């Protein structure tokens, strides 16, 4: 009887795993980078993060403690993502923002089911994760972004970028 129970459990798990794999592959197809677009050349570290969902080591990027005025854009496609006005110090080792530019990012449930991934709405590159309920700011949201996913454009150089929808 015990072996029968274990066998049924094993088959159930295998069945659920194959269902989840089918759902995950559908999600992946929906968020793959647009193949006909031309993107910036990326270093191997940037590729690991943006294309393969790796994470920068904390406190190693150029932007986690940057407080200059300007715009943060997608490193792969130059899509405006965040403004310096929405950046705050979360002491987590990665750049943190409490708001994204409207329509710039998409939230996607992470494969682990515990976090929410943020991707660029234009090229679908991995940016990091978004967290709520931590109480860091009045907006109660923290977009935790990999430095390898973004570029900073100083305020005096944003004229050449596409208009930002506010």
C-alpha positions as a LaTeX table, in Angstrom:
\begin{tabular}{lrrr}
\hline
Residue & $x$ (\AA) & $y$ (\AA) & $z$ (\AA) \\
\hline
Unk1 & 0.00 & 0.00 & 0.00 \\
Unk2 & 2.80 & 2.37 & 0.89 \\
Unk3 & 4.53 & 1.75 & $-2.47$ \\
Unk4 & 1.27 & 2.38 & $-4.30$ \\
Unk5 & 0.86 & 5.70 & $-2.48$ \\
Unk6 & 4.45 & 6.74 & $-3.30$ \\
Unk7 & 3.92 & 5.75 & $-6.93$ \\
Unk8 & 0.76 & 7.85 & $-7.20$ \\
Unk9 & 2.52 & 10.82 & $-5.58$ \\
Unk10 & 5.45 & 10.50 & $-7.97$ \\
Unk11 & 3.15 & 10.38 & $-11.01$ \\
Unk12 & 1.22 & 13.39 & $-9.71$ \\
Unk13 & 4.42 & 15.39 & $-9.28$ \\
Unk14 & 5.64 & 14.44 & $-12.75$ \\
Unk15 & 2.27 & 15.44 & $-14.21$ \\
Unk16 & 2.28 & 18.77 & $-12.41$ \\
Unk17 & 5.86 & 19.43 & $-13.47$ \\
Unk18 & 5.03 & 18.90 & $-17.12$ \\
Unk19 & 2.02 & 21.22 & $-16.82$ \\
Unk20 & 4.19 & 23.88 & $-15.19$ \\
Unk21 & 6.85 & 23.45 & $-17.86$ \\
Unk22 & 4.24 & 24.04 & $-20.57$ \\
Unk23 & 2.97 & 27.16 & $-18.78$ \\
Unk24 & 6.49 & 28.47 & $-18.25$ \\
Unk25 & 7.42 & 27.95 & $-21.93$ \\
Unk26 & 4.33 & 29.94 & $-22.94$ \\
Unk27 & 5.37 & 32.77 & $-20.59$ \\
Unk28 & 8.90 & 32.68 & $-22.00$ \\
Unk29 & 7.61 & 32.94 & $-25.56$ \\
Unk30 & 5.58 & 35.99 & $-24.59$ \\
Unk31 & 8.54 & 37.85 & $-23.11$ \\
Unk32 & 11.32 & 36.97 & $-25.56$ \\
Unk33 & 13.24 & 39.94 & $-27.00$ \\
Unk34 & 11.92 & 41.29 & $-30.27$ \\
Unk35 & 14.08 & 39.64 & $-32.93$ \\
Unk36 & 13.74 & 42.27 & $-35.65$ \\
Unk37 & 15.00 & 45.17 & $-33.52$ \\
Unk38 & 18.59 & 46.37 & $-33.41$ \\
Unk39 & 20.03 & 46.53 & $-29.91$ \\
Unk40 & 23.18 & 47.82 & $-28.26$ \\
Unk41 & 26.14 & 45.48 & $-28.05$ \\
Unk42 & 26.40 & 43.96 & $-24.56$ \\
Unk43 & 29.35 & 42.73 & $-22.53$ \\
Unk44 & 29.25 & 39.13 & $-21.31$ \\
Unk45 & 28.17 & 40.33 & $-17.83$ \\
Unk46 & 25.37 & 42.43 & $-19.32$ \\
Unk47 & 24.25 & 39.47 & $-21.47$ \\
Unk48 & 24.20 & 37.21 & $-18.40$ \\
Unk49 & 21.95 & 39.64 & $-16.55$ \\
Unk50 & 19.72 & 40.98 & $-19.34$ \\
Unk51 & 19.31 & 37.83 & $-21.44$ \\
Unk52 & 19.86 & 35.02 & $-18.91$ \\
Unk53 & 18.39 & 36.63 & $-15.76$ \\
Unk54 & 21.57 & 36.62 & $-13.71$ \\
Unk55 & 22.05 & 39.10 & $-10.85$ \\
Unk56 & 24.86 & 41.58 & $-10.28$ \\
Unk57 & 26.75 & 41.14 & $-7.02$ \\
Unk58 & 25.48 & 43.69 & $-4.47$ \\
Unk59 & 27.42 & 46.93 & $-3.94$ \\
Unk60 & 29.48 & 46.40 & $-7.11$ \\
Unk61 & 27.65 & 48.48 & $-9.71$ \\
Unk62 & 28.15 & 52.13 & $-10.55$ \\
Unk63 & 24.60 & 53.20 & $-9.77$ \\
Unk64 & 23.52 & 51.84 & $-6.38$ \\
Unk65 & 24.73 & 55.00 & $-4.61$ \\
Unk66 & 24.49 & 57.50 & $-7.48$ \\
Unk67 & 22.38 & 60.55 & $-6.71$ \\
Unk68 & 22.92 & 62.69 & $-9.83$ \\
Unk69 & 19.87 & 64.06 & $-11.67$ \\
Unk70 & 18.97 & 62.27 & $-14.86$ \\
Unk71 & 17.34 & 59.31 & $-16.47$ \\
Unk72 & 18.02 & 55.58 & $-16.28$ \\
Unk73 & 17.51 & 53.78 & $-19.59$ \\
Unk74 & 17.62 & 50.15 & $-20.69$ \\
Unk75 & 21.20 & 49.18 & $-21.51$ \\
Unk76 & 20.03 & 46.92 & $-24.32$ \\
Unk77 & 17.53 & 49.15 & $-26.18$ \\
Unk78 & 17.76 & 52.69 & $-24.64$ \\
Unk79 & 14.14 & 52.64 & $-23.47$ \\
Unk80 & 13.66 & 55.22 & $-20.65$ \\
Unk81 & 12.84 & 53.27 & $-17.48$ \\
Unk82 & 13.34 & 55.33 & $-14.31$ \\
Unk83 & 14.01 & 58.93 & $-13.30$ \\
Unk84 & 16.46 & 60.03 & $-10.64$ \\
Unk85 & 13.53 & 61.62 & $-8.77$ \\
Unk86 & 12.19 & 58.12 & $-8.07$ \\
Unk87 & 15.54 & 56.69 & $-6.95$ \\
Unk88 & 16.16 & 56.13 & $-3.25$ \\
Unk89 & 18.74 & 54.46 & $-1.03$ \\
Unk90 & 17.45 & 51.07 & 0.14 \\
Unk91 & 20.85 & 49.92 & 1.46 \\
Unk92 & 20.44 & 46.68 & $-0.50$ \\
Unk93 & 23.41 & 47.08 & $-2.86$ \\
Unk94 & 21.43 & 47.66 & $-6.06$ \\
Unk95 & 19.84 & 50.78 & $-7.53$ \\
Unk96 & 16.33 & 51.13 & $-6.10$ \\
Unk97 & 13.40 & 53.14 & $-7.43$ \\
Unk98 & 9.90 & 53.51 & $-6.01$ \\
Unk99 & 8.31 & 54.09 & $-9.43$ \\
Unk100 & 9.00 & 53.27 & $-13.06$ \\
Unk101 & 8.16 & 55.51 & $-15.99$ \\
Unk102 & 4.60 & 54.64 & $-16.98$ \\
Unk103 & 4.54 & 51.81 & $-19.52$ \\
Unk104 & 8.32 & 51.27 & $-19.37$ \\
Unk105 & 8.47 & 47.97 & $-17.47$ \\
Unk106 & 6.39 & 44.83 & $-17.17$ \\
Unk107 & 6.00 & 42.75 & $-14.01$ \\
Unk108 & 6.25 & 38.98 & $-14.56$ \\
Unk109 & 5.84 & 36.30 & $-11.88$ \\
Unk110 & 9.27 & 34.76 & $-11.27$ \\
Unk111 & 9.73 & 31.05 & $-11.94$ \\
Unk112 & 10.26 & 30.49 & $-8.19$ \\
Unk113 & 6.77 & 31.84 & $-7.48$ \\
Unk114 & 8.13 & 34.00 & $-4.66$ \\
Unk115 & 9.26 & 37.14 & $-6.45$ \\
Unk116 & 8.12 & 39.38 & $-9.30$ \\
Unk117 & 10.59 & 39.97 & $-12.12$ \\
Unk118 & 10.72 & 43.30 & $-13.94$ \\
Unk119 & 11.50 & 43.38 & $-17.64$ \\
Unk120 & 11.92 & 46.20 & $-20.13$ \\
Unk121 & 8.62 & 46.69 & $-21.92$ \\
Unk122 & 10.43 & 47.40 & $-25.20$ \\
Unk123 & 13.08 & 44.64 & $-25.55$ \\
Unk124 & 11.92 & 42.33 & $-22.73$ \\
Unk125 & 15.38 & 42.30 & $-21.15$ \\
Unk126 & 15.67 & 41.30 & $-17.48$ \\
Unk127 & 16.05 & 44.32 & $-15.17$ \\
Unk128 & 15.66 & 42.88 & $-11.67$ \\
Unk129 & 12.74 & 42.41 & $-9.27$ \\
Unk130 & 10.02 & 44.54 & $-7.71$ \\
Unk131 & 9.03 & 44.31 & $-4.05$ \\
Unk132 & 6.11 & 45.85 & $-2.17$ \\
Unk133 & 5.21 & 46.20 & 1.48 \\
Unk134 & 8.71 & 47.03 & 2.74 \\
Unk135 & 7.87 & 50.58 & 3.85 \\
Unk136 & 10.97 & 52.31 & 2.42 \\
Unk137 & 8.95 & 55.12 & 0.79 \\
Unk138 & 5.37 & 56.41 & 0.74 \\
Unk139 & 4.82 & 54.50 & $-2.53$ \\
Unk140 & 5.78 & 51.28 & $-0.67$ \\
Unk141 & 7.42 & 49.84 & $-3.80$ \\
Unk142 & 11.05 & 48.99 & $-4.53$ \\
Unk143 & 12.21 & 48.29 & $-8.04$ \\
Unk144 & 15.53 & 46.58 & $-7.33$ \\
Unk145 & 17.48 & 46.94 & $-10.58$ \\
Unk146 & 20.75 & 45.41 & $-11.76$ \\
Unk147 & 23.32 & 48.02 & $-12.77$ \\
Unk148 & 24.20 & 45.80 & $-15.74$ \\
Unk149 & 20.64 & 46.33 & $-17.07$ \\
Unk150 & 20.62 & 50.12 & $-17.10$ \\
Unk151 & 22.56 & 53.16 & $-18.25$ \\
Unk152 & 22.48 & 56.56 & $-16.60$ \\
Unk153 & 21.95 & 59.64 & $-18.78$ \\
Unk154 & 22.66 & 62.95 & $-17.01$ \\
Unk155 & 19.79 & 65.46 & $-17.03$ \\
Unk156 & 21.65 & 67.81 & $-19.38$ \\
Unk157 & 21.98 & 65.03 & $-22.03$ \\
Unk158 & 18.43 & 63.69 & $-22.13$ \\
Unk159 & 17.37 & 65.97 & $-25.01$ \\
Unk160 & 18.47 & 63.36 & $-27.58$ \\
Unk161 & 16.42 & 60.57 & $-26.02$ \\
Unk162 & 12.86 & 59.68 & $-27.00$ \\
Unk163 & 10.21 & 61.69 & $-25.20$ \\
Unk164 & 9.32 & 60.27 & $-21.80$ \\
Unk165 & 5.62 & 59.73 & $-21.22$ \\
Unk166 & 4.63 & 60.98 & $-17.79$ \\
\hline
\end{tabular}
